Amino acid sequence: MENKNKFWKGALVGALVTAFTGLIVVLFSAGIFLFGRGVIDNQVQTQKVETGISSEEGTLDFKRIEDKMELIQQIIDKYYLFDEDPEKVEAGIYVGMMYGLEDPYSTYYTKEDFEKLMEDTEGVYCGIGAMVSQNRSTGIISAIRVFENSPSFEAGLLPGDILYSVDGTEVTGMDLDILVGTYIKGEEGTDVHITVLRGEAGEKVELTMTRRQVEVPTVEHQMLEDNVGYIYVLQFDTITAQQFKDAIDDLEKQGMEKLVVDLRDNPGGVLDAVVDMLDYVLPDGLLVSTADRDGKGDKYYSDDGHQVDHPMAVLVNGNSASASEVFTGAVKDFGWGTIVGTTTFGKGIVQNLIPLGDGTAIKLTTSHYFTPNGFDLHGKGIEPDVVVELDEALKSKAVIPLEEDNQLQAAIEALK
């Protein structure tokens, strides 16, 4: 009965939301997203979903659901004031079913949503050049990084701004994949109008940005004073591992003696990429493991014989999530570096994108992942060895000079 109540509560909420607002997905999901590029931790299942799967005890009573759906439809047909859009109502039912799981990471994608989600996002996109994060409990979406010389930078978007609406549509609680694919991405040269709430008073600020192609490197590096190598990793993309290795090799040629890896505001990405990077940095051993509800999973090891023997620090904050936490957890458990900053996001679960055979799909949480020592960080995050908050005066700056970055300076100090 509890499962049925959860389903119908979610189904009706989903149906009403889609029918009255025209939004296909309005969920309180967590995550971080780079506008225009999919930051995807999902493992995509391309095979068809098996049909005729036997239902386990405690699953939904579909006969009862069908009877109730028929009753509700009869009431709608007889009394509903406005025209019904059957397609949106049907989509709302599926949205509600996923909502009833009470898992902010599991969701339903319509055919249009899924197509946009799976669009190629390698390296260049038409967007606004900003990164956002969503609060898991409130649904509030905030800008956490604005890229220099991007449309968002030129329009005056600031880190900390809360996104209130996009082209007149309120976005609080909207799934980030849908926000980006449907509302932010678009044809080059077209405008997007964003209303943000700024500061403690929540002042409304209207911003207009012209979409254009934005180059976003996933890895940046430079040599700092005293032969401290600095590598900033924006996210873990398919090209990131090679860029990271190239950065280390270049810094080695310049005489690097210490290394800082900056994962602040890094939302995660491709698991294979972070495993490949850890393989290059750490000695041989277990890097991360996964386990589904039956205890089945995979183990990932470093085994290439290469390692970085310089003193190392890893910079993190509350927006360092998922694959960033895989990297941080492995370095911490190996005792191979000092973790500096604030507690990480705490996303220790894996989602699969499962096509449903008709162009639609669901994203479903399927397993936990664990650090080398078996720590389940989900909902907890990883505590740094050296706790340092970013100076308040720096939090709203679009670009922070490295010499003013107190967290970076603390990481360098930890290496002395």
C-alpha positions in Angstrom: 0.0 0.0 0.0 2.8 2.4 0.8 4.3 1.9 -2.7 0.9 2.5 -4.3 0.4 5.7 -2.3 3.8 6.9 -3.2 3.1 6.2 -6.8 -0.2 8.0 -6.9 0.9 11.0 -4.9 3.8 11.3 -7.4 1.7 10.5 -10.5 -1.0 13.1 -9.7 1.6 15.7 -8.8 3.4 15.0 -12.0 0.3 15.0 -14.1 -1.0 18.3 -12.7 2.4 19.9 -13.1 2.7 19.0 -16.7 -0.9 19.8 -17.5 -1.0 23.3 -16.0 2.6 24.5 -16.6 3.5 22.7 -19.7 6.7 21.4 -18.1 7.5 17.8 -18.8 9.8 17.3 -15.8 9.6 19.3 -12.6 11.6 17.5 -9.9 13.6 18.3 -6.8 16.9 16.8 -8.1 20.4 17.5 -7.0 23.4 18.0 -9.1 25.7 20.3 -10.8 25.6 21.2 -14.5 27.8 23.1 -17.0 25.3 25.0 -19.2 25.2 23.3 -22.6 27.5 20.4 -21.9 26.1 17.3 -20.2 27.9 16.5 -17.0 26.9 12.9 -17.0 27.8 10.2 -14.5 25.3 7.9 -16.0 26.3 4.6 -17.7 24.1 4.3 -20.8 22.4 1.0 -21.4 21.8 0.6 -25.2 20.2 -2.8 -25.0 16.5 -3.1 -25.0 14.8 -3.4 -21.7 13.8 -7.0 -21.0 10.0 -7.5 -21.2 8.0 -9.9 -19.2 10.1 -9.4 -16.0 8.3 -11.1 -13.1 7.0 -8.8 -10.4 8.4 -9.2 -7.0 6.2 -9.2 -3.9 5.5 -5.7 -2.8 5.5 -4.1 -6.2 2.7 -2.1 -7.7 -0.8 -3.6 -8.2 -1.3 -2.7 -11.8 -4.9 -3.9 -12.0 -5.8 -1.6 -9.1 -3.9 1.3 -10.7 -5.6 0.7 -14.0 -9.0 0.8 -12.4 -8.3 4.0 -10.5 -6.8 5.6 -13.6 -10.0 4.8 -15.5 -12.1 6.3 -12.7 -10.0 9.5 -12.7 -10.2 9.8 -16.5 -14.0 9.5 -16.3 -14.1 12.3 -13.8 -11.8 14.5 -15.9 -13.9 13.8 -19.0 -17.1 14.8 -17.2 -15.9 17.8 -15.1 -12.6 19.2 -16.2 -12.9 22.8 -17.4 -10.1 23.0 -19.9 -9.0 20.9 -22.9 -6.9 17.9 -21.9 -3.5 17.2 -23.6 -3.4 13.4 -23.3 0.3 13.3 -24.3 1.3 15.6 -21.4 -0.9 13.8 -18.9 0.6 10.5 -19.9 4.1 11.9 -19.5 3.1 13.3 -16.2 2.1 9.9 -15.0 5.5 8.4 -15.8 7.2 11.4 -14.2 5.1 10.8 -11.1 6.1 7.2 -10.9 9.7 8.2 -10.8 8.9 11.0 -8.4 7.3 8.4 -6.1 10.6 6.7 -5.6 11.7 9.8 -3.6 15.1 9.7 -5.2 16.2 13.1 -6.7 18.5 11.3 -9.1 15.9 9.1 -10.8 13.8 10.6 -13.5 11.8 10.1 -16.7 12.7 11.6 -20.0 10.3 12.2 -22.9 11.5 11.4 -26.4 12.4 15.1 -26.9 14.1 15.3 -23.5 16.1 12.2 -24.2 17.2 13.3 -27.6 18.5 16.5 -26.2 20.2 14.8 -23.3 22.1 12.5 -25.7 23.2 15.2 -28.1 26.9 15.3 -28.8 28.6 17.6 -26.3 32.3 17.2 -27.1 34.2 20.3 -26.4 32.2 23.1 -28.1 28.5 24.1 -27.5 26.1 27.0 -28.1 25.3 28.2 -24.6 26.2 30.9 -22.1 29.4 29.7 -20.4 28.3 29.1 -16.8 28.2 26.3 -14.3 25.3 25.8 -11.9 24.4 23.7 -8.8 21.1 22.6 -7.4 20.2 22.2 -3.8 18.8 18.7 -3.3 16.1 19.6 -0.7 14.9 23.0 -2.0 15.4 22.7 -5.8 17.1 26.1 -5.9 19.5 26.4 -8.8 22.5 28.7 -8.3 25.4 29.8 -10.4 28.7 28.6 -9.0 31.1 29.5 -11.8 31.1 32.0 -14.6 33.6 31.5 -17.4 35.7 34.5 -18.4 34.7 36.2 -21.7 31.6 34.0 -22.0 28.1 35.3 -22.7 27.2 35.0 -19.0 30.3 36.8 -17.9 29.6 39.7 -20.3 26.0 39.9 -19.2 27.0 40.2 -15.5 26.0 36.8 -14.1 27.8 36.3 -10.7 28.6 33.2 -8.7 25.9 32.9 -6.0 23.1 34.3 -8.2 20.0 32.2 -7.9 18.3 31.3 -11.2 14.6 32.3 -10.9 13.3 32.1 -14.4 14.5 31.5 -18.0 12.6 33.2 -20.8 9.7 33.7 -18.4 9.5 30.1 -17.1 10.3 29.6 -13.4 13.0 27.0 -13.0 13.3 26.2 -9.3 13.0 22.5 -8.9 13.4 21.8 -12.6 15.6 18.8 -13.6 19.0 20.2 -14.6 19.2 18.1 -17.8 15.8 19.6 -18.9 16.8 23.1 -17.9 19.9 23.0 -20.0 18.6 21.0 -23.0 15.3 22.8 -23.3 15.8 26.3 -22.0 19.5 27.2 -22.1 21.0 25.5 -25.2 19.9 26.9 -28.5 20.8 28.2 -31.9 23.9 30.3 -32.1 23.1 34.0 -32.1 19.8 33.7 -30.3 19.1 35.4 -27.0 18.1 33.9 -23.7 16.6 36.0 -20.9 17.4 35.0 -17.4 16.1 36.5 -14.2 18.3 35.9 -11.1 17.9 36.7 -7.4 21.0 38.3 -6.0 22.3 38.8 -2.5 20.7 38.2 0.8 17.8 40.5 -0.1 17.0 38.5 -3.2 17.1 41.5 -5.6 15.7 40.5 -9.0 18.2 41.2 -11.8 17.3 40.8 -15.5 20.1 39.5 -17.7 20.1 38.9 -21.5 22.7 36.6 -23.0 23.4 35.8 -26.6 24.1 32.1 -27.2 27.4 31.3 -28.9 29.9 28.5 -29.1 32.0 28.4 -26.0 35.3 26.5 -25.7 35.7 25.1 -22.2 38.9 23.2 -21.6 38.5 20.5 -19.0 42.1 20.8 -17.7 44.2 23.9 -17.1 47.7 23.9 -15.6 50.6 26.2 -14.7 53.7 26.3 -12.7 53.5 28.5 -9.5 56.3 29.8 -7.4 58.7 27.4 -5.6 58.1 24.8 -8.4 54.5 24.0 -7.3 52.6 22.5 -10.2 48.9 23.6 -10.3 46.3 21.6 -12.2 42.6 22.7 -12.3 40.2 20.0 -13.5 36.8 21.4 -14.6 35.1 18.0 -15.0 35.8 14.4 -16.0 35.1 14.2 -19.7 36.2 11.7 -22.3 39.2 13.9 -23.1 40.1 14.8 -19.6 42.4 11.9 -18.7 44.8 12.6 -21.5 44.8 16.3 -20.9 45.6 15.6 -17.2 48.5 13.3 -18.1 49.8 15.9 -20.6 49.6 18.5 -17.9 51.6 16.4 -15.4 54.2 15.6 -18.0 54.6 19.2 -18.9 54.9 20.3 -15.3 57.5 17.5 -14.7 59.6 19.0 -17.6 59.4 22.4 -16.0 60.9 21.0 -12.7 57.8 20.4 -10.6 58.5 19.5 -7.0 55.0 19.7 -5.5 51.5 19.3 -7.0 48.1 20.8 -6.3 45.1 19.3 -8.0 42.1 21.6 -7.9 38.7 19.9 -8.0 36.6 22.7 -6.6 33.2 23.0 -8.3 33.9 19.9 -10.3 30.6 18.0 -10.7 32.1 14.7 -11.8 31.7 13.0 -15.1 33.0 9.9 -16.8 34.1 7.1 -14.4 36.6 5.7 -16.8 38.3 9.1 -17.0 38.9 9.5 -13.3 40.1 5.9 -13.0 42.6 6.5 -15.8 43.8 9.7 -14.0 44.2 8.0 -10.7 46.1 5.1 -12.4 48.6 7.7 -13.5 49.0 9.3 -10.1 48.7 6.5 -7.6 50.7 3.3 -7.0 49.0 0.0 -8.0 45.9 -1.0 -6.0 42.1 -0.8 -5.7 40.8 2.7 -6.7 37.0 2.4 -6.4 34.3 -0.3 -6.3 30.6 -0.4 -7.0 27.8 -2.6 -5.6 24.1 -2.9 -6.6 21.3 -3.9 -4.3 22.3 -7.6 -4.6 25.9 -6.8 -3.7 27.1 -7.3 -7.3 29.4 -4.8 -8.9 32.8 -3.9 -10.3 36.2 -3.1 -8.9 38.6 -0.7 -10.6 42.4 -0.9 -10.1 45.5 1.1 -10.9 48.0 -1.2 -12.5 50.1 0.8 -15.0 53.1 1.1 -12.7 53.2 4.9 -13.0 52.8 7.2 -10.0 53.5 10.8 -9.0 55.9 10.8 -6.2 55.8 14.5 -5.4 54.0 15.9 -2.3 50.4 16.4 -3.4 47.3 18.3 -2.2 43.8 18.1 -3.5 41.5 21.1 -3.3 37.8 20.4 -2.8 34.6 22.2 -1.8 30.9 21.4 -1.4 30.4 21.3 -5.2 33.1 18.7 -5.7 30.9 15.7 -6.5 30.7 12.1 -7.8 33.8 11.4 -9.9 35.6 14.2 -8.0 34.9 12.3 -4.8 36.2 9.1 -6.4 39.5 10.9 -7.1 39.6 12.6 -3.6 38.6 9.4 -1.8 41.3 7.3 -3.5 44.1 9.9 -2.8 42.9 10.1 0.8 42.7 6.3 1.4 46.1 5.7 -0.3 47.6 8.4 2.0 49.0 9.9 -1.2 48.1 13.5 -0.6 46.5 16.1 1.7 42.9 17.1 1.1 42.3 20.8 1.6 39.1 22.9 1.5 35.6 22.0 2.7 33.5 18.8 2.8 32.6 17.5 -0.6 29.1 17.1 -2.1 28.4 13.6 -1.0 27.1 11.8 -4.1 28.2 8.2 -3.8 25.6 6.5 -6.1 25.5 5.6 -9.7 22.7 6.1 -12.2 22.0 4.2 -15.4 20.2 5.7 -18.4 17.8 3.0 -19.6 16.1 3.5 -23.0 12.5 2.2 -23.0 12.4 1.3 -26.7 10.0 4.1 -27.8 12.5 7.0 -27.7 11.8 7.7 -24.1 14.1 6.7 -21.2 14.5 6.7 -17.4 17.5 7.5 -15.3 17.6 5.2 -12.4 19.9 4.8 -9.4 21.3 1.3 -9.5 24.4 1.1 -7.3 26.6 2.6 -4.6 30.3 3.2 -5.1 32.9 2.9 -2.4 36.4 4.3 -1.8 39.4 1.9 -1.6 38.9 1.5 2.2 35.2 0.7 1.7 33.8 4.1 2.8 30.3 4.9 1.5 30.4 8.7 1.1 26.8 9.1 -0.1 25.0 11.8 1.9 28.1 12.4 3.9 30.9 13.6 1.6 34.6 13.5 2.3 36.0 15.6 5.1 39.2 17.5 4.2 42.4 17.0 6.2 42.8 20.8 6.3 39.5 22.7 6.6 39.6 26.1 4.9 36.5 28.2 3.8 36.9 30.5 0.8 37.1 34.1 2.0 33.6 35.7 1.9 34.8 38.5 -0.3 35.9 36.1 -3.0 32.7 34.1 -3.2 30.9 36.4 -5.6 33.9 37.1 -7.9 33.6 35.6 -11.4 37.4 35.2 -11.6 39.6 34.8 -8.5 43.3 35.6 -9.0 45.4 32.7 -7.8 47.5 34.9 -5.5 44.2 36.0 -3.7 42.8 32.5 -3.4 43.1 31.7 0.3 42.2 28.0 -0.2 44.9 27.5 -2.8 47.4 29.3 -0.6 46.4 26.9 2.3 47.0 23.9 0.0 50.4 25.2 -0.9 51.2 25.8 2.7 50.1 22.2 3.5 52.8 21.0 1.2 55.7 22.7 3.0 
